[in-house]
Amino acid sequence: MIDLLRHELRVRRGSFIGWALGLAFFCSIYTLIYPNLPAEVREIDPRALALLESIGIQTFATFEGFILGTLFNFLPLLVGLFGVVVGAGALGGEEDDGTLELLAALPISRVQLVLVKTLALAIGAALVILFDGLVAAGVFSLLGLDTPVTALDMFLTVQSMWVMAFVFLAIGLFLGAYLPNHGMALGVALAALFTSFFGDNLAGMAPVLEPLQPFLPHYHYESVIHMLTGDVAWREIGILVAIGVGFVFLAVLSFRRRNLTVGAWPWQRPRMAG
């Protein structure tokens, strides 16, 4: 299993590096924008604009308000996208490429195969987020801004993004095991991601959607990102981790039933020992 874990990390190394660099660039840009923000923009009251208020922007006047409403508002969407892409490709992508059958022929059970892939993706996501946190904290430190936020606050808040990566890589992993091909798994996982992000934001404009918010990962993460200036929302972190673990469990159950033939629908898969 250790050899398989190494193999998984090695073959996905390029993807992890690419995402790490892209997300680090995103973190750097928003952090660098604030000192150059025009005075008239800082004076805008987002509460007077329903659209801005609905996406979580409270103020541009302070660094913490700006960064919570911009970087830490959109970064969970991008981190979720990263999770969806690598998660859906872990099983569904390999099945389309014809390499999953070779892995399934190894002297390990299907349960172990899914768990090793999950561990490899979780480790890769942790390394990506670690790099991005160091970049965000480093850029922040260089700016020397007058704000109660510290470089450690920036670093730790970025690290909390791992839970969002875990949730959506688990969703992608499950759909890759359950649906007939990679394209369909990726499409449904993306729909789940955008529903979570935009559904949570739109609930601020349409109160009729509020009862659905507890089912959306981004709703729970709203409390987590406020650790930048407050306490850590351990309850919401626990909920998000539990959601991810639940989808990993569903991925294991689905893959045990999987007939490794591209295009097979769930009801076409005979139960297999694993």
FITI-836974 format. One line per field, with one value per residue: chain; residue in three letters; x, y negated, z of N, C-alpha, C in turn. Coordinates in steps of 0.05 Angstrom, whole numbers, padded with zeros to 5 digits, always signed. Atoms other than C-alpha are relative to their C-alpha. Layout:
chaine = c(A/...)
residu = c(ala/...)
n_xx = c(X/...)
n_yy = c(Y/...)
n_zz = c(Z/...)
ca_xx = c(X/...)
ca_yy = c(Y/...)
ca_zz = c(Z/...)
c_xx = c(X/...)
c_yy = c(Y/...)
c_zz = c(Z/...)
! end
This chain:
chaine = c(A/A/A/A/A/A/A/A/A/A/A/A/A/A/A/A/A/A/A/A/A/A/A/A/A/A/A/A/A/A/A/A/A/A/A/A/A/A/A/A/A/A/A/A/A/A/A/A/A/A/A/A/A/A/A/A/A/A/A/A/A/A/A/A/A/A/A/A/A/A/A/A/A/A/A/A/A/A/A/A/A/A/A/A/A/A/A/A/A/A/A/A/A/A/A/A/A/A/A/A/A/A/A/A/A/A/A/A/A/A/A/A/A/A/A/A/A/A/A/A/A/A/A/A/A/A/A/A/A/A/A/A/A/A/A/A/A/A/A/A/A/A/A/A/A/A/A/A/A/A/A/A/A/A/A/A/A/A/A/A/A/A/A/A/A/A/A/A/A/A/A/A/A/A/A/A/A/A/A/A/A/A/A/A/A/A/A/A/A/A/A/A/A/A/A/A/A/A/A/A/A/A/A/A/A/A/A/A/A/A/A/A/A/A/A/A/A/A/A/A/A/A/A/A/A/A/A/A/A/A/A/A/A/A/A/A/A/A/A/A/A/A/A/A/A/A/A/A/A/A/A/A/A/A/A/A/A/A/A/A/A/A/A/A/A/A/A/A/A/A/A/A/A/A)
residu = c(met/ile/asp/leu/leu/arg/his/glu/leu/arg/val/arg/arg/gly/ser/phe/ile/gly/trp/ala/leu/gly/leu/ala/phe/phe/cys/ser/ile/tyr/thr/leu/ile/tyr/pro/asn/leu/pro/ala/glu/val/arg/glu/ile/asp/pro/arg/ala/leu/ala/leu/leu/glu/ser/ile/gly/ile/gln/thr/phe/ala/thr/phe/glu/gly/phe/ile/leu/gly/thr/leu/phe/asn/phe/leu/pro/leu/leu/val/gly/leu/phe/gly/val/val/val/gly/ala/gly/ala/leu/gly/gly/glu/glu/asp/asp/gly/thr/leu/glu/leu/leu/ala/ala/leu/pro/ile/ser/arg/val/gln/leu/val/leu/val/lys/thr/leu/ala/leu/ala/ile/gly/ala/ala/leu/val/ile/leu/phe/asp/gly/leu/val/ala/ala/gly/val/phe/ser/leu/leu/gly/leu/asp/thr/pro/val/thr/ala/leu/asp/met/phe/leu/thr/val/gln/ser/met/trp/val/met/ala/phe/val/phe/leu/ala/ile/gly/leu/phe/leu/gly/ala/tyr/leu/pro/asn/his/gly/met/ala/leu/gly/val/ala/leu/ala/ala/leu/phe/thr/ser/phe/phe/gly/asp/asn/leu/ala/gly/met/ala/pro/val/leu/glu/pro/leu/gln/pro/phe/leu/pro/his/tyr/his/tyr/glu/ser/val/ile/his/met/leu/thr/gly/asp/val/ala/trp/arg/glu/ile/gly/ile/leu/val/ala/ile/gly/val/gly/phe/val/phe/leu/ala/val/leu/ser/phe/arg/arg/arg/asn/leu/thr/val/gly/ala/trp/pro/trp/gln/arg/pro/arg/met/ala/gly)
n_xx = c(+00016/-00018/-00009/+00023/+00003/-00022/+00007/+00021/-00011/-00019/+00014/+00016/-00018/+00002/+00025/-00002/-00017/+00014/+00021/-00013/-00009/+00023/+00013/-00018/+00002/+00026/-00003/-00018/+00012/+00019/-00014/-00015/+00018/+00011/-00014/+00004/+00028/+00007/+00015/+00029/+00009/+00001/+00023/+00025/+00014/+00012/+00027/+00019/+00002/+00010/-00017/-00024/+00007/+00009/-00024/-00015/-00017/+00011/-00013/-00026/-00015/-00022/-00012/+00014/+00026/-00006/-00011/+00021/+00020/-00011/-00016/+00011/+00026/-00002/-00020/+00013/+00011/-00022/-00010/+00019/-00005/-00023/+00009/+00018/-00015/-00017/+00017/+00014/-00020/-00014/+00011/+00013/-00020/-00017/+00017/+00001/-00027/-00006/-00020/+00012/+00000/-00027/-00002/+00018/-00012/-00020/+00009/+00013/+00029/+00010/+00003/-00027/-00007/+00014/-00011/-00027/+00004/+00010/-00023/-00018/+00013/+00001/-00028/-00006/+00015/-00013/-00025/+00008/+00010/-00023/-00015/+00015/+00000/-00026/-00001/+00018/-00012/-00024/+00008/+00012/-00022/-00015/+00015/-00001/+00025/+00009/+00025/-00003/-00006/-00029/-00008/+00009/+00029/+00003/-00009/+00019/+00026/-00003/-00001/+00027/+00011/-00003/+00025/+00016/-00012/+00007/+00028/+00006/-00015/+00015/+00023/-00010/-00008/+00025/+00013/-00017/+00005/+00028/+00010/-00012/-00025/-00013/+00013/+00025/-00007/-00011/+00022/+00018/-00016/-00001/+00027/+00003/-00017/+00012/+00025/-00007/-00011/+00019/+00024/-00004/+00000/+00027/+00018/+00000/+00018/+00026/+00004/+00013/-00021/-00014/+00002/-00018/-00028/-00015/-00009/-00021/-00026/-00009/+00014/-00015/-00027/+00002/-00008/-00028/-00019/-00002/-00022/-00020/+00002/+00014/-00005/+00002/+00027/-00005/+00024/+00004/-00022/+00008/+00022/-00011/-00016/+00019/+00012/-00020/-00002/+00025/-00002/-00020/+00014/+00017/-00018/-00009/+00022/+00005/-00022/+00001/+00020/-00006/-00008/-00020/+00005/+00008/+00027/+00020/+00016/+00000/+00017/-00012/-00024/+00005/-00015/-00026/-00013/-00023)
n_yy = c(+00024/+00023/+00004/+00012/+00028/+00015/+00002/+00020/+00027/+00005/+00004/+00025/+00021/+00023/+00014/+00014/+00024/+00020/+00012/+00015/+00025/+00016/+00010/+00019/+00024/+00012/+00011/+00023/+00023/+00013/+00012/+00023/+00020/+00018/+00026/+00018/+00003/+00029/+00009/-00001/-00028/-00006/+00014/-00013/-00015/-00024/-00006/+00015/-00014/-00027/-00021/-00002/-00010/-00028/-00017/+00000/+00024/+00019/+00026/+00002/+00020/-00013/-00023/-00025/+00000/-00004/-00026/-00020/+00002/-00006/-00024/-00023/-00005/-00015/-00022/-00026/-00010/-00010/-00024/-00020/-00008/-00018/-00026/-00014/-00010/-00023/-00022/-00014/-00013/-00022/-00026/+00003/+00006/-00024/-00020/+00009/-00004/-00028/-00007/-00008/-00029/-00009/+00005/-00018/-00026/-00002/-00017/+00015/+00000/+00025/+00019/+00012/+00016/+00025/+00014/+00010/+00023/+00022/+00010/+00014/+00025/+00017/+00010/+00019/+00025/+00013/+00012/+00023/+00021/+00008/+00019/+00025/+00015/+00013/+00022/+00021/+00012/+00014/+00024/+00017/+00011/+00019/+00025/+00015/+00015/+00007/-00015/-00020/-00026/-00007/-00020/-00026/-00002/-00006/-00027/-00019/+00001/-00014/-00028/-00011/-00007/-00029/-00014/+00002/-00018/-00027/-00005/-00003/-00023/-00023/-00001/-00008/-00028/-00016/+00001/-00016/-00029/-00007/+00006/-00018/+00009/+00023/+00025/+00004/+00004/+00027/+00018/+00000/+00011/+00029/+00010/+00000/+00022/+00026/+00002/+00006/+00028/+00020/-00003/+00013/+00029/+00009/-00002/+00027/+00016/-00014/-00014/-00026/-00020/-00003/-00027/-00019/+00007/-00019/-00022/+00010/+00002/+00028/+00013/-00006/+00011/+00028/+00004/-00008/+00020/+00022/-00004/+00020/+00021/-00010/-00028/-00022/-00012/-00029/-00015/+00000/-00016/-00028/-00007/-00003/-00025/-00022/-00002/-00012/-00028/-00013/-00005/-00020/-00025/-00006/-00008/-00027/-00018/+00000/-00013/-00029/-00011/+00010/-00017/+00018/+00003/+00028/+00003/-00016/+00016/-00012/-00024/-00021/-00010/-00022/+00002/-00014/-00002/+00018)
n_zz = c(+00000/-00001/+00028/+00015/-00009/+00013/+00028/+00003/-00004/+00022/+00025/-00002/-00008/+00018/-00005/-00026/+00003/+00015/-00017/-00021/+00011/+00008/-00023/-00013/+00015/-00007/-00027/+00001/+00014/-00017/-00022/+00010/+00010/-00021/-00004/+00023/+00004/+00000/-00024/+00005/-00003/-00029/-00013/+00009/-00020/+00013/-00011/+00017/+00026/-00007/+00012/-00015/-00027/+00002/+00002/-00025/-00003/-00020/+00002/+00013/-00015/-00015/+00014/-00007/+00014/+00028/+00007/-00005/+00021/+00027/+00001/-00015/+00010/+00026/-00001/-00005/+00025/+00016/-00014/+00006/+00027/-00001/-00011/+00019/+00023/-00007/-00010/+00021/+00017/-00015/+00008/+00026/+00020/+00005/+00014/+00028/+00012/+00001/-00020/-00026/-00002/-00009/-00029/-00013/+00001/-00021/-00023/-00022/+00004/+00012/-00022/-00005/+00023/-00003/-00024/+00007/+00018/-00016/-00016/+00018/+00007/-00024/-00004/+00021/-00006/-00023/+00010/+00017/-00018/-00016/+00017/+00004/-00025/-00003/+00019/-00010/-00024/+00008/+00013/-00020/-00017/+00015/+00003/-00025/-00003/-00026/-00004/-00022/+00011/+00001/+00020/-00009/+00006/+00029/+00005/-00012/+00013/+00026/-00006/-00004/+00026/+00005/-00004/+00024/+00020/-00008/+00006/+00028/+00012/-00008/+00017/+00027/-00002/+00000/+00026/+00019/-00005/+00003/+00027/+00021/+00012/-00012/+00008/-00015/-00029/-00003/+00005/-00024/-00022/+00005/-00006/-00030/-00009/+00006/-00015/-00028/-00001/+00008/-00016/-00025/+00004/+00009/-00022/-00012/+00016/+00002/-00025/+00004/+00003/-00025/-00012/+00014/-00006/-00016/+00016/+00018/-00013/-00002/-00022/-00024/+00001/-00006/-00027/-00003/+00010/-00019/-00018/+00006/-00020/-00023/-00010/+00020/+00000/+00000/+00007/+00029/+00011/-00004/+00018/+00027/+00001/+00000/+00027/+00017/-00007/+00010/+00029/+00004/-00006/+00023/+00022/-00005/+00006/+00029/+00015/-00005/+00018/+00026/+00022/+00012/+00029/+00005/+00010/-00016/-00019/-00026/-00002/+00016/-00014/-00019/-00025/+00001/-00026/+00000)
ca_xx = c(+00000/+00058/+00083/+00014/+00011/+00079/+00055/-00008/+00031/+00082/+00032/-00008/+00053/+00047/-00026/-00012/+00045/+00003/-00055/-00007/+00023/-00044/-00076/-00014/-00018/-00091/-00074/-00017/-00057/-00113/-00065/-00025/-00087/-00108/-00052/-00066/-00141/-00168/-00198/-00266/-00269/-00253/-00310/-00362/-00413/-00427/-00488/-00521/-00510/-00550/-00504/-00441/-00474/-00502/-00432/-00407/-00372/-00382/-00331/-00271/-00248/-00204/-00156/-00192/-00259/-00230/-00193/-00252/-00299/-00252/-00196/-00229/-00295/-00273/-00214/-00261/-00293/-00225/-00201/-00266/-00253/-00185/-00217/-00270/-00219/-00170/-00225/-00265/-00201/-00176/-00224/-00266/-00206/-00164/-00223/-00230/-00154/-00156/-00108/-00157/-00162/-00087/-00091/-00151/-00109/-00059/-00060/-00101/-00175/-00218/-00231/-00156/-00149/-00201/-00172/-00101/-00125/-00163/-00101/-00058/-00107/-00113/-00037/-00030/-00084/-00049/+00016/-00018/-00053/+00011/+00049/-00006/-00010/+00064/+00059/-00001/+00033/+00098/+00066/+00026/+00089/+00125/+00070/+00074/+00001/-00029/-00081/-00096/-00089/-00021/+00018/+00001/-00073/-00066/-00028/-00077/-00139/-00111/-00096/-00170/-00183/-00161/-00229/-00262/-00213/-00227/-00302/-00302/-00247/-00289/-00351/-00311/-00283/-00353/-00382/-00322/-00338/-00413/-00425/-00408/-00350/-00303/-00339/-00405/-00373/-00336/-00399/-00442/-00386/-00379/-00454/-00451/-00394/-00428/-00494/-00460/-00423/-00477/-00534/-00504/-00493/-00562/-00595/-00575/-00619/-00674/-00695/-00736/-00669/-00646/-00674/-00628/-00564/-00546/-00538/-00486/-00412/-00399/-00451/-00412/-00346/-00372/-00361/-00293/-00260/-00276/-00220/-00179/-00203/-00238/-00243/-00237/-00305/-00289/-00361/-00366/-00297/-00322/-00385/-00345/-00296/-00356/-00387/-00321/-00315/-00387/-00373/-00309/-00352/-00401/-00342/-00318/-00387/-00396/-00328/-00338/-00398/-00363/-00359/-00294/-00323/-00327/-00398/-00430/-00487/-00496/-00552/-00509/-00455/-00456/-00435/-00362/-00323/-00270)
ca_yy = c(+00000/-00047/-00036/-00052/-00115/-00137/-00121/-00163/-00223/-00216/-00212/-00272/-00313/-00358/-00373/-00390/-00437/-00472/-00483/-00506/-00559/-00582/-00589/-00623/-00674/-00687/-00697/-00745/-00788/-00802/-00816/-00864/-00900/-00929/-00980/-01008/-01009/-01079/-01120/-01123/-01047/-01042/-01089/-01045/-01017/-00945/-00942/-00992/-00945/-00881/-00842/-00858/-00845/-00778/-00752/-00768/-00835/-00879/-00934/-00956/-01006/-00957/-00904/-00849/-00870/-00873/-00807/-00769/-00795/-00781/-00732/-00689/-00694/-00667/-00623/-00569/-00564/-00555/-00505/-00468/-00467/-00437/-00383/-00367/-00360/-00315/-00276/-00260/-00241/-00193/-00137/-00162/-00190/-00127/-00084/-00125/-00119/-00044/-00044/-00030/+00044/+00051/+00019/+00063/+00124/+00108/+00154/+00104/+00099/+00047/+00015/+00005/-00022/-00076/-00093/-00099/-00145/-00187/-00192/-00211/-00266/-00291/-00295/-00329/-00380/-00393/-00407/-00453/-00492/-00494/-00527/-00577/-00595/-00609/-00652/-00691/-00702/-00722/-00773/-00801/-00809/-00846/-00898/-00917/-00937/-00972/-00921/-00875/-00816/-00781/-00738/-00678/-00694/-00695/-00630/-00593/-00618/-00594/-00527/-00520/-00515/-00443/-00423/-00450/-00414/-00350/-00357/-00366/-00316/-00266/-00285/-00278/-00211/-00185/-00208/-00178/-00111/-00116/-00147/-00113/-00158/-00214/-00268/-00256/-00251/-00316/-00351/-00331/-00348/-00417/-00427/-00409/-00459/-00517/-00501/-00504/-00570/-00608/-00578/-00602/-00672/-00677/-00658/-00728/-00757/-00705/-00685/-00627/-00591/-00598/-00530/-00497/-00531/-00479/-00428/-00471/-00464/-00538/-00558/-00523/-00550/-00621/-00614/-00582/-00639/-00688/-00656/-00710/-00759/-00715/-00645/-00580/-00551/-00479/-00457/-00477/-00447/-00382/-00384/-00394/-00338/-00293/-00309/-00291/-00226/-00209/-00216/-00175/-00120/-00125/-00121/-00057/-00025/-00046/-00022/+00046/+00055/+00026/+00066/+00038/+00027/-00044/-00065/-00019/-00051/-00039/+00011/+00051/+00064/+00131/+00135/+00153/+00177/+00128)
ca_zz = c(+00000/+00014/-00057/-00085/-00042/-00070/-00140/-00131/-00105/-00161/-00219/-00192/-00175/-00236/-00222/-00149/-00169/-00221/-00173/-00118/-00163/-00190/-00122/-00094/-00150/-00133/-00059/-00076/-00124/-00075/-00018/-00062/-00087/-00020/-00010/-00079/-00071/-00090/-00033/-00068/-00070/+00004/+00019/-00017/+00031/+00006/+00051/+00004/-00055/-00049/-00096/-00058/+00009/-00016/-00031/+00038/+00027/+00088/+00079/+00037/+00089/+00128/+00105/+00144/+00114/+00044/+00047/+00078/+00024/-00034/-00025/+00029/-00006/-00074/-00053/-00024/-00093/-00127/-00074/-00084/-00158/-00145/-00102/-00154/-00210/-00174/-00139/-00201/-00238/-00184/-00204/-00263/-00300/-00292/-00315/-00378/-00390/-00380/-00321/-00265/-00283/-00273/-00204/-00186/-00204/-00149/-00087/-00046/-00036/-00071/-00004/+00007/-00064/-00052/+00017/-00011/-00066/-00015/+00029/-00030/-00051/+00021/+00028/-00039/-00020/+00047/+00011/-00039/+00017/+00059/+00001/-00012/+00062/+00064/+00002/+00029/+00096/+00063/+00017/+00074/+00117/+00062/+00057/+00130/+00134/+00194/+00214/+00273/+00226/+00231/+00183/+00226/+00220/+00144/+00144/+00190/+00154/+00087/+00120/+00138/+00063/+00067/+00094/+00031/-00013/+00026/+00020/-00055/-00071/-00032/-00072/-00137/-00114/-00099/-00165/-00202/-00170/-00179/-00248/-00314/-00337/-00318/-00357/-00323/-00254/-00265/-00292/-00232/-00183/-00214/-00209/-00135/-00125/-00159/-00126/-00058/-00073/-00110/-00070/-00006/-00034/-00067/-00002/+00022/-00033/-00033/+00038/+00010/-00001/+00071/+00095/+00044/+00069/+00122/+00066/+00030/+00049/+00035/+00086/+00141/+00116/+00125/+00199/+00191/+00152/+00208/+00247/+00212/+00264/+00315/+00345/+00307/+00288/+00308/+00302/+00229/+00215/+00245/+00203/+00139/+00156/+00171/+00103/+00069/+00108/+00090/+00016/+00022/+00054/-00004/-00053/-00020/-00024/-00096/-00119/-00086/-00132/-00192/-00256/-00285/-00354/-00380/-00389/-00337/-00298/-00224/-00233/-00281/-00229/-00195/-00123/-00116/-00057/-00035)
c_xx = c(+00017/+00010/-00022/-00003/+00022/-00006/-00022/+00010/+00018/-00015/-00017/+00017/-00003/-00026/+00001/+00017/-00014/-00022/+00012/+00009/-00023/-00014/+00018/+00000/-00025/+00002/+00017/-00013/-00019/+00013/+00014/-00019/-00007/+00015/-00004/-00029/-00007/-00018/-00030/-00011/-00002/-00024/-00027/-00011/-00014/-00028/-00022/-00004/-00006/+00018/+00025/-00005/-00006/+00024/+00019/+00019/-00013/+00012/+00026/+00018/+00024/+00011/-00015/-00027/+00003/+00007/-00021/-00021/+00010/+00015/-00013/-00029/+00001/+00020/-00013/-00012/+00023/+00012/-00020/+00002/+00024/-00008/-00017/+00017/+00017/-00016/-00014/+00019/+00013/-00010/-00011/+00020/+00017/-00016/-00002/+00027/+00007/+00021/-00011/-00001/+00026/+00003/-00018/+00011/+00022/-00010/-00009/-00029/-00009/-00004/+00027/+00008/-00013/+00012/+00028/-00002/-00010/+00023/+00019/-00010/+00000/+00028/+00008/-00014/+00013/+00025/-00005/-00008/+00023/+00017/-00014/-00002/+00026/+00003/-00017/+00012/+00025/-00005/-00011/+00022/+00016/-00014/+00000/-00025/-00007/-00027/+00004/+00005/+00030/+00005/-00009/-00030/-00005/+00007/-00021/-00027/+00002/+00001/-00028/-00013/+00001/-00026/-00018/+00011/-00008/-00029/-00005/+00017/-00015/-00025/+00008/+00007/-00025/-00013/+00016/-00004/-00028/-00011/+00016/+00026/+00009/-00015/-00025/+00005/+00009/-00023/-00018/+00014/+00002/-00027/-00004/+00016/-00013/-00026/+00006/+00009/-00022/-00026/+00002/-00001/-00028/-00020/-00001/-00019/-00028/-00004/-00013/+00021/+00014/-00003/+00019/+00029/+00015/+00010/+00023/+00026/+00009/-00014/+00015/+00027/-00001/+00010/+00030/+00019/+00002/+00020/+00023/+00001/-00013/+00008/-00003/-00027/+00004/-00024/-00004/+00023/-00007/-00022/+00011/+00017/-00019/-00013/+00020/+00003/-00024/+00002/+00022/-00012/-00017/+00017/+00009/-00022/-00005/+00021/+00001/-00020/+00007/+00009/+00019/-00002/-00010/-00028/-00021/-00015/-00001/-00016/+00010/+00024/-00006/+00016/+00025/+00012/+00024/+00014)
c_yy = c(-00025/-00006/-00013/-00029/-00017/-00004/-00021/-00028/-00007/-00007/-00026/-00024/-00025/-00016/-00015/-00025/-00022/-00014/-00017/-00027/-00018/-00013/-00020/-00027/-00015/-00013/-00025/-00024/-00015/-00014/-00025/-00023/-00020/-00026/-00020/-00005/-00030/-00007/+00002/+00028/+00008/-00012/+00012/+00016/+00024/+00006/-00015/+00013/+00029/+00022/+00004/+00012/+00030/+00019/-00003/-00023/-00020/-00028/+00002/-00018/+00011/+00023/+00026/+00002/+00006/+00029/+00022/+00000/+00007/+00026/+00024/+00005/+00018/+00023/+00027/+00012/+00012/+00025/+00023/+00011/+00019/+00027/+00016/+00012/+00024/+00023/+00016/+00015/+00024/+00027/-00002/-00005/+00024/+00022/-00007/+00005/+00029/+00010/+00010/+00030/+00011/-00004/+00020/+00029/+00004/+00017/-00016/-00001/-00027/-00022/-00014/-00018/-00028/-00017/-00011/-00024/-00025/-00012/-00015/-00028/-00019/-00011/-00021/-00027/-00015/-00014/-00025/-00024/-00011/-00021/-00026/-00016/-00014/-00024/-00024/-00014/-00016/-00027/-00020/-00013/-00021/-00027/-00017/-00017/-00006/+00012/+00020/+00028/+00005/+00020/+00028/+00004/+00006/+00029/+00021/+00000/+00013/+00030/+00012/+00007/+00030/+00015/-00002/+00017/+00029/+00007/+00006/+00021/+00026/+00003/+00009/+00029/+00018/+00001/+00015/+00029/+00008/-00004/+00014/-00010/-00026/-00026/-00005/-00005/-00029/-00021/-00003/-00012/-00031/-00013/-00002/-00023/-00027/-00004/-00008/-00029/-00021/+00002/-00013/-00031/-00010/+00001/-00027/-00019/+00012/+00017/+00027/+00022/+00006/+00027/+00020/-00004/+00021/+00024/-00008/-00003/-00029/-00015/+00005/-00013/-00030/-00007/+00006/-00022/-00023/+00005/-00020/-00022/+00009/+00028/+00020/+00013/+00031/+00016/+00002/+00016/+00030/+00009/+00005/+00025/+00024/+00004/+00014/+00030/+00016/+00006/+00020/+00028/+00008/+00009/+00029/+00020/+00002/+00015/+00030/+00013/-00005/+00023/-00017/+00001/-00028/-00001/+00015/-00019/+00014/+00026/+00023/+00013/+00022/-00004/+00016/+00001/-00019/-00001)
c_zz = c(+00000/-00028/-00017/+00008/-00014/-00030/-00005/+00002/-00024/-00026/+00001/+00008/-00017/+00005/+00026/-00003/-00015/+00016/+00022/-00010/-00007/+00024/+00015/-00014/+00007/+00028/-00001/-00012/+00018/+00024/-00009/-00009/+00022/+00004/-00022/-00006/+00001/+00024/-00005/+00001/+00029/+00014/-00008/+00024/-00013/+00009/-00016/-00027/+00006/-00011/+00016/+00028/-00001/-00002/+00023/+00003/+00019/-00002/-00016/+00015/+00015/-00015/+00006/-00014/-00030/-00006/+00006/-00022/-00028/+00000/+00014/-00007/-00025/+00001/+00007/-00026/-00017/+00013/-00004/-00028/-00002/+00010/-00019/-00023/+00007/+00011/-00022/-00018/+00013/-00008/-00028/-00022/-00007/-00014/-00029/-00015/-00002/+00020/+00026/+00003/+00010/+00030/+00016/+00001/+00021/+00024/+00024/-00007/-00013/+00022/+00005/-00023/+00002/+00023/-00006/-00018/+00016/+00016/-00017/-00007/+00024/+00006/-00020/+00005/+00023/-00009/-00017/+00018/+00017/-00016/-00003/+00025/+00005/-00018/+00009/+00024/-00007/-00014/+00019/+00018/-00014/-00002/+00025/+00005/+00029/+00005/+00023/-00010/-00001/-00022/+00008/-00004/-00029/-00006/+00010/-00015/-00028/+00005/+00004/-00026/-00005/+00004/-00025/-00022/+00006/-00007/-00029/-00014/+00007/-00017/-00028/+00000/-00001/-00027/-00021/+00003/-00007/-00028/-00021/-00012/+00013/-00006/+00015/+00029/+00004/-00003/+00025/+00024/-00002/+00006/+00030/+00012/-00004/+00014/+00029/+00002/-00006/+00016/+00027/-00002/-00007/+00023/+00015/-00014/-00001/+00026/-00002/-00002/+00027/+00013/-00013/+00007/+00016/-00016/-00019/+00015/+00004/+00022/+00026/+00000/+00006/+00028/+00004/-00007/+00019/+00022/-00006/+00021/+00026/+00008/-00023/+00003/-00002/-00008/-00030/-00014/+00003/-00019/-00028/-00003/-00001/-00027/-00018/+00006/-00010/-00029/-00006/+00005/-00024/-00024/+00003/-00007/-00030/-00016/+00005/-00019/-00029/-00019/-00017/-00030/-00005/-00011/+00016/+00019/+00026/+00002/-00017/+00014/+00019/+00025/-00001/+00027/+00000/+00026)
! end
